[in-house]
């Protein structure tokens, strides 16, 4: 259903940014149809693949801000781990933390701060 050039482009961008090909295997007995992952990849990563004036770095910063603002810390963590590869510096992430806190409130800022600390600690341990 979500095959073709659009899907291939979305998978390629996801692989470039996140570092996988976007084809996660559903656990045995998963009631969600397998095509859901294709749909998710096409929707979430197709917008990155369509081009336009935003750079990969810009898109990464936007996704970090939006996932933090909406409290989606699992997604924030995934994108934070990949942000350096998208051209986002550690200093930019800290500046973004100020923006998140100012515009979304202390709970969102503190949640993002905890994830930043966790991801950086894990990165430095390697």
Residue pairs with C-beta under 8 A, 6 or more apart in sequence:
1 35
1 38
1 39
2 35
2 38
2 39
2 41
2 42
3 38
6 42
6 46
6 49
7 38
7 41
7 42
7 46
9 46
9 49
10 22
10 41
10 42
10 44
10 45
10 46
10 48
10 49
11 21
11 22
11 23
11 41
11 45
12 49
13 45
13 48
13 49
14 20
14 21
14 22
14 41
14 44
14 45
14 48
15 21
15 22
16 56
16 85
17 45
17 48
17 56
17 60
17 82
17 85
17 86
18 78
18 79
18 82
19 82
19 85
22 37
22 41
22 45
23 37
24 37
26 32
26 34
26 37
48 56
48 59
54 62
55 87
56 86
56 87
57 86
57 87
57 88
59 86
60 79
60 82
60 83
60 86
60 87
60 88
61 83
61 88
61 92
61 96
63 75
63 79
64 76
64 79
64 80
64 83
64 88
64 93
64 96
65 96
65 99
65 100
67 73
67 75
67 76
67 79
68 76
68 96
68 100
68 104
68 108
68 109
68 111
68 112
69 100
69 103
69 104
69 108
71 108
71 111
73 111
73 112
73 115
76 112
76 115
77 115
77 118
77 119
80 93
80 115
80 116
80 119
81 119
81 123
83 93
84 90
90 120
93 116
94 116
97 109
97 112
97 113
97 116
98 109
100 108
100 109
100 112
101 108
101 109
101 110
101 112
